[in-house]
């Protein structure tokens, strides 16, 4: 943990002690309902528990679970009350949303709405399903094969240029690689370097805008920069749309411009803009966290790094074909365990549209609900020795994830389950395969991981590791991709 983070935790702890908040019910359940009140506390005046949640949301959620159980409430900025759900039973109730009492659109709107307006995650019910049916045409097997043909050479070119050594900042370099990759795969290879860099900057500004604390369109503050980034992306997509509809490109933008559901439904121009901006965020941020954290755990566990490398070498290919994804079982185990212990999307939001209940607790209409799969995947109630990185827990002999259908849930669930989960897994594994063939790496013994929190938990310092090129990379003979 960094000294800055420790200092912040101490200060926040001092403030919390200065302003103790009593336990109280969120609201009294209707008489005769048999429901229980959700218990919690407001926290500090005006701020609630916002500060401590910004510093370490996982630790705060764990403490609240231990004090109040799987359904609790806490105060946030300006007196807003948020109900937190921890554990597979609680998150299942919200995700499956059988009585349609929870809105994903209204839950996410206060958090990221201005930057990712009407992305697929910010739509509800029939409208959401209508858009999802069309969007699924962009993630069929033939489309994934075409994307992989773009992904592989881009990764190879980037890795060839990496200046590895001691203190190589893996997270920072991974982020740069996957952002440029997303720009190519999602927007197409027709961008010149200046335009590509400009759009990448606009995208980064939009992502950071959703993480701003001060939410005002003023000067060059984070919120304002995010709004300008969104505007620049909108301008680009609107300008290019007609040409993409007339062309035959295999990038995501071109595919969405031509996509039709089985019933012949298509997207409007504004639909395409909204889905493209959201897809860039969803694919890039989560894949960056997953890939960089896999390298971290493999650096900490060299026996697993060698195990994965042996499988990749045995495959005999410098780049993965789509069917090879099932030929690397150890990589799949490591991928699943990394997403469990460091979920790329740690928290998801909903809003109660009317009075409802979760696990027998009364949830009043208008309540903001935070679903916490990350904390759920790190509780000993469902996972033995949950803090240990142990990929074998997903092996056929153990399958610890079988304790509950939502015990392992990094991709969400229900109607809003991540539509790009196969694309994300393919991208991460394609990159890691090439990295294993080209490099060996380790994490310094005195290094302590410090996380910052945006879309998900990410290394705060760029993740400096020691990395060197392997002399045997040329032992693998090239084969055409897509064979």
N, C-alpha and C positions, 0 to 999 in steps of 0.2 A: 504494500500500500504506500502511495506517495506521501511525503510530508505535508503537502498541501491538503490532500484528502483527509489525513489524520487531524490536521488543524481544524478543518471545516467540521468534522464529526464532533470534535471537542466543543467547539463553539455552539453548534446546534444542540448538543447534549446539555450544555449550560443553560441555553435559552429554554429548552423543554423543561428542565428542572425548575427554572424560575417561574414558569407559567404552567403548573400542573393542571391537567384536565380530567375531570371525573368520568368514569364509565357511565354511559346512559344509553337508552334505546334510541334507535334512529327514528322510529315512530311506533305508536301503539297499534297492534293488529286490530282489525275489525272485531267487535264483540261477537263471540260465538264461532269465530273462524277456526279456532284450534291452532292458529299459527303462532310462532314464536317471534318476539321482536329481535331485530338485528342489533347487536350490542357493539359499542365502540366509543370513541371520544373525539372531541373537536380538535384538540391540540392547541397550539398557540393562538392568541387573538389575531384575527385577520388572515394570518398565514396558514393556520391549521397545521398539518403535518407536511406541508409542501417542501420546506427546506430539507428536512431529513430524507424525504423521498427522492429528492434530486441528488443528494450526496450518495445514498446507497439504498435504492429501492428494494433490492432483494432482502437485505438485512431487516428493513422495516417490515416488509411483508411477512417474513419468518416470525418476527416477534409478535406480530398481531395474530398470526395463526395460532401460536402457542398460547396466547392470552385469551383470544375470543373464539377460536375454531375456524371452520372453513368459510363462514360467511360473517363478515364484520364490516363496520363502516368507520371512516375517518374524515376529519375536516380538511379542507384544502383552502386555496386562496379565496378571499371574500366570502367565506362561510359556506362554500359549496361542499356538499357531502357526497363521498364516493364509497360505494359498497365494493369490497374486494372479495373475489372468489378464489379459493385455493383448494386443490384436490380434484381428482378426476370426476367424482360424482357431481361436485358443484359446477365445474366448467362444462360438463356434459349437459347439464340442465340449461345453461345459457346458450351454448352452441347449437344444441338440437332445437331449442326454441319452439317446442311443439305447439304452444298456444299463440305463437307469433306476438308475444308480449314485449320482445326486445328489438330495438332498432340498431343496426350497425351504422347506418348513415348518421343518425342523430348522436350516437355514441362517439363516433370519430370526428364529426364536424368541428367541435370546439378545439380539437387537438391539431388536425392537419387539413381541415376542410378548405381553407383558402388556397392551399398549394396543390392539393390532389383532389380537387373538386370532381365528384361524380366518377371517380375511379371505381373499379368493380367492387372493392371492399366497402365503398361508401354508397351502395345501393341496397335496397331492401325488397324482399318478397317477390312478387310477380315481375317487377321491373328488373330486379337483380337476375332472375332466372332467364328472362328474355335476353339480356346482355350476355350472360354467361354462355348460353347456347351458341351465340355467334362467336364469342371470344374463344371457345373451345376449338374452333377450326384453325386457330393459330398454334395449337399445341397437339395436333395429331402426330402420329408416328412419322409420316412423310415430312412434316414440317420440322420436327425435331432432328431428323436426319440432315435436312438442309441447313439448319442452324449449326449443327455439329461440324459440317463441312466448312463453315465460316470460323467457328470457334477454334478449331485445332491449329491452323496455321498462324492465327493471331497470337495464340499462347506461345507457340514455338518461337515466333519472331521476338516477342517481348522477353521471354526467358533468355534468349541468346544475348540480349543487351543488358541483363542485370549485372551490376557491379557488386558481386557478393563479397563477403568477408566477415570480419568480426563486427558485431553491432549492426548487422544488416536489418533494416526496419521492415520486417515482413508484412505487418499489417498495412503500412503506408504504401509499400510497393504493390501488394496485392490489390489494394483499393484502386491505385492508378491503373493497373492492368485490367481489372474487371470493369472499370468505368469506360476505358477506351474500347474494351470488347463489347460492352453493352451499346455504346454509340454505333459501332459497326454492325452488330447483329440486329439491333432494333431499328436503326435508322438507315442502314445501307452503307455501301462502300463508296458512295459518290461525294462524300464530304472532303473538302480540302483541309489541310492541317489546321489552318487558322479558324475555320468554321467549326471544326470538330472540337477544338479547345474552348471556343466560345460557348458552344452548347453544353459541354461538360461543366463549365463554370456555372452556367445558368441552372443546370440540374442540381449541382451541389448546393447552390444558394437556396433553391426550393426545398431541398431536404433539410437543410439547417434551419430554414424559416419555421418549420413545424416544431422545432425544438426550442424556439425562443421563449424567454421568460417574459420580457416586456413586449407585448403584442400591439405595437403601434406602427403605422406607416409613416415613420419619421426618419429623415436623413438617410444615413447608411447603416442603421441598426439592422440586426439580423432579420427581423420580421420584414422590414422594407426591402432588404436585398432579396429575400425569398420571393416576395411579390413581383419584383422586377425580373427575377429568374423565370418565374412562371410565365410572365408576359412574353419573354423572349422565346421560350419553348413553344408557346401558342402560335406566335408569329411564324416560326419556322415550319411547324406542321401544317398550318393553314396554307402557306405559300406553296408547299411541295405536294399537296394532296392530289391535285388533278393529274400531275405527271405520274404519281405512283399508281393511281387507279388505272391509268392507261398502259402501264408497264407490266412486266412479269417478274419483278424482283422477289427474292426469297427472304428479305429482311422482314422483321415483324411489322414495321410501318406499312410496307407494301402489301403484306398479307392481310392486315386489318382493313386496308382500303378496299380490298376485293372480297373479304370474307362474307359468307352467307351461311345462315343456319340451314338445316334440312328442309325448313319450310320456305326458304328463299328470303329470309329477313336479313337486312344489312344495317350497318351503322351509319348514322348521320355524320357530317363533318365534325360537329362538336363532340360527338361520342368518340370518334377516333382520337381527337386531341386529348380528351380526358383520359382515355384508356392508355394512350402512349405515355403520357407523363407519369401516371401511376405505375405502369409496368416497369418503367425505367427505375423508379425508386424501389419497388418491391423486389425486382430481380437483382439489382446491383448491391444494395446494402446488405441483404441477407446472405448472399453468396460470398461477399467479402468477409463477413464475420465467420461464416462456416469454414471457409478455406484457410484463413489465417489462423484460426483457433485449432484446426486440425494439425497444422504444422507445429503449433506450440506444443500440443500434447504428444505428437510424434517426436519432437525434440526432447521432451521430458522422459519419454519412454522409448529408448533406442531399439529395444527388442521388437517393438511393434513397427517402428520405422523400417527395420530390416525385413520383417515379415511382409509388409506391404510391398517393399521394393522387390523382394524375391518373386512375388506374384506378378508384378508388372514386368519384370525381366522375363519371366517364364512365358508371358503372353507373346513376346517377340515382336512387338509393334511400337514404334515411337509415338504413335497417336492412337487414341481409342476410337474404334468404331462403335456404333450404338449397341450392337449385340454384345460387345465386350463388357458392358457395364455389369452383366451378371457373371462374368468370369473372374471377378476380383472380390471374393467374399470377405476377405479381411478388411479391405477398404470400406466395404459396406458396413461392417461392424464398427469400425472406427468413426465413420460418418455419423451413424446413428447415436453413438455414445457422445460424440462431440456436441451434437444438437441437443442431447438431453442435458448435459452439464452446463452448456453455454448457449441457451436457446437464442437464435438470431432475432426472433421477435418475442420479447419477454412478456409483454403485456398487450392485451387487446381490450377494446372498449365497446360497450353497448349502452343504450338508454332504455329504461322501462317506459313503455308507451301507456301502460295502465297498471293498476295494482295487480301484483302477481306474487309468486312465491318461488323460493329455491330451497330445497331440502327442508321444507317446512318453516322457513323464515319469511316473514312478510316483507316484500319489496314494494314500496309505494310508487305510484306513477311519477314520472319525472326524475327518478333516481339515476344518476350516472353509475354504471357498473364497470369495474375493472376485472377482467379475467386474467389470471396469472398462471399460465402453463409453466413458466420457468421455475417458480417456487414449487409448483406441484411436482415437477420432475426431480426435485432435490430434497424431498421429504422421505424420512426413513419409514413412514407409515406405508409407503408403496415401493420403495427401493432400498434393498440392503446396501449398507455402506454408501449412501448416495453421493458423498463428496469425492469418492474415488473414481478416477477415469478408468473404466474397466470394460472394454468393448466386448469381452466374452459374455457379459450379461445378456447380450442379444443373440448368442449362439443357439443353435437348435436344441442343445442339451439343457440350456437354462431358461431362455426366453422370459426374463423377468418382466418384460413389458406386457405379458399376457395377464397380469394381475387385474387389469381393467382396460377396456378399449381406449380410454383416454389417459392412461398412465403415461404413455409416450405420445406427446401431441405437439411437436414443434411446428406443424403445418396447419394447426387449427382443426376445426371439425364442423360438421353440419353443412348447411348450404354454402357457407363462406370458406370452406376448406380451400387452401391455396391452389389455384388453378395452374400455377406454374411450378408445382413441386417436382415434376419429372425433369423439366428444363433445368431447374436449380441444381438437382442432384447430378445431372449430366454435366453441367458446366463445372462444378466443383471437382468431380472425379476426373474429368478430362484434363483439368489443370494439374491436379495432384499427381496423376500418372506421369505426366511429362516432368514434373519437378522431381519425383522419385528417381527417374532415369538420369537426370542431369546433375542433381545435387545431393549432398549429405548435409545434415545440419544438427545442431544441438542448442540447448538453452543453457546459458551460464548458471552454475549451481547457486550463485548468490542472487539471481534475478527473482524478483517478486512481481507477479502480474498485478497490475492496477487497471481496473475497468472504468470506463466512462459510459454513460447511458444515453443513447439516442433512440434509433429504431430498435436496437437491442444492445446487449453488453459488448463493448468493443475495447480493445487495449487503448489506454490513454496516452501511451508514450510511443506509439508506432510499432511496438513489439520487437525490440532489438534482439536478434539471435545471431549465432555464429554459423555461417553457411559457406560451403566450399563446393566447387565443381568436381564431379566425379570424372575420373580418367577413362571410365569404361562406357561412357554414353554412346559411343559409336559402335558398340557391340550389337546394338539393335538395328537391324536392317530396315530402311524405310519401306513402307507399303502405302499404296494410295488410300486416302480416307474414303469412307463410304463404300468400301468393298464388301 
